[in-house]
Amino acid sequence: MSPAPGRTRLVIGKPVGDSATLVVCGVDEAGRGPLAGPVFAAAVILPRRRRIRGLRDSKKLTPAERDRLSIEIRAKAVAWAVAEASVEEIDRLNILQATMLAMQRAVALLPMTPCLARVDGNRAPSLQCPVETLIGGDDLDASISAASILAKTSRDRVMEGFEERYPDYGFGRHKGYSTPDHLAALDRHGPCDIHRRSFAPVRIALLRGQSLFPDLPLPGQAFDPAALGDPLDAFDPDDPASSLPA
């Protein structure tokens, strides 16, 4: 059974000071699921008396709402920081540990050390301050919501910047997520430098000289799954050219 939203799953350390004066930062990530690009994290300390209206989970906001709020968060926050872990770090460490690393970097970049860090989810990075995790925190805690928005908008800008460098993949549209267009481009062109080799669809696309699904349509064309057949039929175990790379 999944933990209920809003339930605190883990508290590491005990905040020191009066609850009314604690300096609390919210921490959240963006980009754990995509097949390409870095994973981002943000840390935000909000003022107690300058409320920012409209804060919520960044995934529930339109791009225009996220952009507007990201400007307001940067203007009104007591402190904020954004950091990332690279594709190379994701492949070397795994996506969970790379996400924790990005969170550590974001908190470390803050100009002050918070008394408490509230992190969305049920996994906590090791920090120099006490940490509290909160399931669904990006919709329940304003500072986590703000961190969610900054992480998401920052990553989106980076992925949009890859559009010109890698025009065959459509990163400006899907931001590296596994949409049908992206999977078709990945199969047709193979992985580029920013694809995560540790993710299964990318590893499959690395098959030597072989397209797993040569009949995949171009973006916008009609798609008949039955036309794909069984991808394993394309491989001959006695032919080194059709085997998985070591």
Buried (B, 14 or more C-beta within 10 A) or exposed (E): EEEEEEEEBEEBBEBEEEEEEBBBBBBBBBBBEBBBBBBBBBBBBBEEEEEBEEBBBBEEBEEEBBBBBBEBBBEBBBBBBBBBBBBEBBBEBEBEBBBBBBBBBBBEBBEEEBBBBBBBBBBBBEBEBBBBBBBBBBBBBBBBBBBBBBBBBBBBEBBEEBEEEBEEBBBBBBBBBBBEBBBBBBBBEBBBEBBBBBBEBBBBBEBEEBBBBEEBEEBEEEBEEEEEEEBEEBBEEEEEEBBEEE
